[in-house]
């Protein structure tokens, strides 16, 4: 067995992008369930801004996912339950930006 063959065999053993049924989607992947809320934030201009906001908002209890996009000023938050807007406002303020409101 060559090194190349061993690598391919190892990759197959640990998983592939294709399922046995031939689909390129892994049906065993977790599906994200929760409440999705989009907020408008002013002052974001770059990736650093996105990271600062995502870091602060992700610390709110119940938040499972945060995606901040500087070009649109939008912050998408997925949480276990609806969030208190004042908690989100405080997190955004702590990061140094301003929560304009919900979209």
SESE-993957 format. One record per residue: residue in three letters; x negated, y, z of N, C-alpha, C, O in turn. Coordinates in steps of 0.001 Angstrom, whole numbers, plus 500000, padded with zeros to 6 digits. Each point is the difference from the previous one (the first is absolute). Layout:
% residues N
NODE   residuo       nu       nv       nw      cau      cav      caw       cu       cv       cw       ou       ov       ow
NODE       ala        X        Y        Z        X        Y        Z        X        Y        Z        X        Y        Z
...
END
This chain:
% residues 103
NODE   residuo       nu       nv       nw      cau      cav      caw       cu       cv       cw       ou       ov       ow
NODE       unk   499157   498831   500000   500843   501169   500000   499110   501233   500000   499056   500079   500786
NODE       unk   501226   500867   498360   499182   501205   499941   500504   501010   501014   501091   499858   500552
NODE       unk   498096   501167   499686   500398   501055   500937   501268   500682   499511   500861   500370   500799
NODE       unk   499254   499795   497898   501185   500660   499445   501249   499167   500255   501045   500537   500368
NODE       unk   498848   498165   499439   501137   499112   500234   500371   500004   501473   501184   500015   500337
NODE       unk   497822   499971   500548   500274   500008   501430   500734   501279   500396   500928   499951   500807
NODE       unk   498677   501170   498646   500655   501267   500304   501447   499974   499566   500880   500441   500739
NODE       unk   499378   499047   498070   501378   499925   499510   500831   499067   500868   501153   500300   500309
NODE       unk   498271   498581   500081   500716   499051   500840   500312   500629   501341   501106   499837   500515
NODE       unk   497941   500880   500062   500200   500647   501283   501104   501052   499905   500835   500098   500899
NODE       unk   499180   500685   498030   501025   501024   499824   501373   499367   499891   500975   500532   500532
NODE       unk   499108   498335   498781   501277   499313   499855   500469   499480   501345   501195   500028   500294
NODE       unk   497880   499500   500524   500367   499447   501296   500527   501094   500933   500880   499730   500817
NODE       unk   498609   501479   499079   500421   501067   500903   501144   500817   499451   500541   500846   500712
NODE       unk   499842   498934   498063   501122   500726   499426   499644   500609   498669   498829   500232   499700
NODE       unk   502170   500021   499518   499810   500544   498678   501027   501085   499785   500986   500095   500732
NODE       unk   498779   500724   498258   500998   501023   499699   501231   499375   499364   501051   500636   499928
NODE       unk   498831   498133   499613   501145   499308   499379   500468   498873   500910   499191   499255   500554
NODE       unk   502111   500631   499590   500563   498929   500809   500051   498716   499185   499818   500041   498784
NODE       unk   500423   498828   501853   500110   498741   499256   501088   500046   498924   499937   499260   499018
NODE       unk   501061   501610   501171   501076   500087   499008   499597   500837   498789   500753   500110   499033
NODE       unk   498044   500483   501029   499528   500805   498878   500284   501480   500161   499644   500793   499129
NODE       unk   500983   499590   501958   500303   501409   500257   498761   500698   500530   499209   499406   500732
NODE       unk   500628   501833   498904   498865   500777   500499   500348   500725   501295   499272   500899   500419
NODE       unk   501818   498726   500209   500415   500630   501249   500011   498961   501092   500574   498922   499847
NODE       unk   498792   501407   501249   499960   499112   501146   501284   500169   500783   500218   501041   500620
NODE       unk   500630   497952   499356   501294   500100   500672   499871   499855   501504   500974   500224   500719
NODE       unk   497857   499407   499777   499833   499867   501438   499574   501311   500651   499871   500065   501223
NODE       unk   499911   500973   497986   499590   501286   500555   501122   500574   500848   501181   499786   499729
NODE       unk   498416   500961   501321   500990   500609   500870   500760   501099   499270   499424   500765   499226
NODE       unk   501856   499299   501028   500830   501055   499448   500166   501035   501098   500374   499673   501127
NODE       unk   499346   501571   498536   500080   501056   500999   501453   500424   500187   500656   500447   499059
NODE       unk   499831   499408   502161   501372   500343   500318   499972   501097   501048   499190   499959   500926
NODE       unk   501679   501007   498932   500066   501069   500980   500696   501196   499421   500664   499915   498967
NODE       unk   499179   501203   501707   500596   501256   499582   498924   500810   499289   498929   500240   500558
NODE       unk   501354   500182   498209   499051   500820   499243   500511   501432   499975   501138   500258   499608
NODE       unk   498013   500667   500813   500345   501418   500021   498887   500764   499307   498820   499723   500213
NODE       unk   501559   501242   498955   499026   500821   499289   500083   501423   500566   501076   500586   500111
NODE       unk   497760   499940   500239   499899   501347   500556   499208   500890   499049   499133   499523   499268
NODE       unk   501167   501755   500748   499235   500989   499236   499067   500701   500982   500438   500494   501039
NODE       unk   498275   499546   498626   498989   500610   500865   499242   501041   499188   499624   499750   498855
NODE       unk   500154   501414   501738   499233   501030   499289   498565   500036   500521   499736   499722   501170
NODE       unk   499356   500625   497939   498599   500165   500359   499080   498883   499569   498782   500155   500089
NODE       unk   501744   498727   499447   499132   498902   499548   499381   500357   498658   500701   500428   499083
NODE       unk   497995   499397   500801   499325   500306   498733   499088   498886   499497   499544   500046   498858
NODE       unk   500180   498939   501992   499021   498989   499583   500200   498694   500755   500905   499874   500824
NODE       unk   498251   499175   498887   500049   498700   500648   499748   500078   501493   500577   499231   500769
NODE       unk   498567   501691   499650   499755   500178   501428   501288   500406   500702   500306   499500   501082
NODE       unk   500444   501403   498308   501285   500444   500547   500956   498812   500125   500653   499822   501028
NODE       unk   499418   499382   497927   500866   498823   500001   499646   499073   501158   500882   499513   500708
NODE       unk   497827   500247   499477   499542   499116   501068   500283   500542   501382   500368   499249   500904
NODE       unk   499461   502063   499266   500257   500613   501303   501469   499856   500386   500322   499650   501135
NODE       unk   500560   500623   497914   501434   499895   500272   500401   498543   500223   500723   499689   500946
NODE       unk   498808   499427   498188   500342   498581   500143   499523   499468   501345   500699   499219   500645
NODE       unk   498131   501194   499773   499461   499544   501277   500850   500421   501176   500276   499193   500887
NODE       unk   500141   502056   499134   500817   500501   501107   501400   499393   499992   500493   499566   501041
NODE       unk   500149   500403   497790   501367   499484   499918   500031   498506   500315   500961   499518   500601
NODE       unk   498009   499746   499004   499983   498554   500251   499922   499665   501482   500264   498860   500382
NODE       unk   499384   502100   500459   499936   499770   501446   501362   500106   500674   500125   499659   501177
NODE       unk   500898   500805   498110   501337   500076   500573   500519   498568   500189   499953   499199   499067
NODE       unk   500537   500481   502124   500508   498634   500224   501086   499620   498988   500915   500778   499729
NODE       unk   498966   498020   499723   500970   499492   499038   499622   500221   498556   500619   499415   499111
NODE       unk   498371   501421   500620   499573   500256   498627   499194   498808   499511   499057   499559   500657
NODE       unk   501329   499920   498170   499301   498846   499438   499185   500351   498764   499106   499245   499619
NODE       unk   501188   501895   499745   499293   500385   498786   500140   501498   499775   501061   500579   500234
NODE       unk   497846   500045   499304   500021   501430   499671   499235   500201   498707   498893   499487   499842
NODE       unk   501698   501264   499227   499299   500351   498768   500190   501495   499768   501115   500467   499771
NODE       unk   497786   500273   500292   500025   501441   499762   499403   500268   498628   498976   499418   499644
NODE       unk   501661   501468   499576   499531   500331   498657   499836   501515   499917   500985   500739   499994
NODE       unk   497768   499715   499943   499706   501432   500001   500599   500718   498800   500487   501123   500134
NODE       unk   499485   498252   498703   500468   500677   498781   501494   500337   500037   500441   500948   499349
NODE       unk   500331   498281   501406   501436   500268   500098   500393   500590   501350   501083   500567   500142
NODE       unk   498039   499298   500846   500319   500451   501348   500940   499062   500722   500553   500360   501039
NODE       unk   499638   498457   498436   500946   499064   500594   499294   498948   500855   498923   499507   499665
NODE       unk   501720   500178   501432   499511   498969   500905   501120   498984   500162   501072   500328   500508
NODE       unk   498680   498440   499061   500987   498936   500089   499666   499147   501211   498889   499485   500128
NODE       unk   502093   500373   500762   499795   499268   501246   500991   498845   500062   501201   500180   499796
NODE       unk   498275   498632   500488   500851   498841   500240   499889   499695   501489   498902   499916   500550
NODE       unk   502257   499919   500093   500029   499748   501439   501047   498947   500325   500884   499699   499198
NODE       unk   498990   499758   501992   500947   498973   500449   501409   500563   500154   500984   499299   499762
NODE       unk   499109   501965   500637   501281   500668   500230   499833   501460   499601   498871   500463   499836
NODE       unk   502218   500266   500004   499870   501425   499666   499124   500722   501032   500085   499736   501199
NODE       unk   499075   501178   498309   499096   500738   500881   500606   501326   500416   500803   500591   499278
NODE       unk   498798   499866   501899   500359   501334   500452   499186   500987   499170   498771   499941   500002
NODE       unk   501896   500960   499292   499307   500939   499121   499026   500865   500790   498982   500431   499457
NODE       unk   501308   499828   501802   499082   500809   500814   498703   499249   500297   498947   500622   500142
NODE       unk   501116   498066   499952   498792   499200   500190   499142   500054   498742   498775   500089   500081
NODE       unk   501872   499859   498759   499272   500100   498729   499411   501397   499870   498845   500154   499603
NODE       unk   501944   500867   500731   499521   501384   499934   498763   500185   500895   499029   500637   499592
NODE       unk   501010   498817   501607   498877   500121   500929   498750   499314   499447   498892   500520   500132
NODE       unk   501289   498315   499251   498862   499276   499422   499395   500782   498836   498779   500105   499883
NODE       unk   502077   500439   499260   499524   500790   498854   499300   501267   500497   498954   500382   499475
NODE       unk   501625   500265   501536   499365   501181   500594   498634   499664   500578   499042   500755   499833
NODE       unk   500872   498095   500853   498738   499568   500600   498924   499805   498927   498817   500238   500246
NODE       unk   501602   499332   498578   499057   499813   498891   499600   501334   499373   499030   500073   499245
NODE       unk   501734   500993   501078   499655   501329   499474   500822   500448   498803   499590   500886   499251
NODE       unk   501581   498492   500572   500844   500332   498850   501405   500322   500494   500281   499917   501196
NODE       unk   500600   500451   497875   501345   500397   500366   501039   499106   499365   500009   499800   498786
NODE       unk   500876   499659   502052   501108   499204   499496   501074   500960   499519   500530   500786   500786
NODE       unk   499798   499157   497917   501020   500877   499421   501375   499403   500248   500946   500730   500297
NODE       unk   499177   497947   499585   501280   499335   500233   500025   498649   499314   498994   499529   499470
NODE       unk   502190   499855   500554   500188   498730   499318   500405   500251   498556   500658   500990   499682
NODE       unk   498935   498099   499461   500347   500090   498584   501271   499230   499759   500481   499940   498868
END
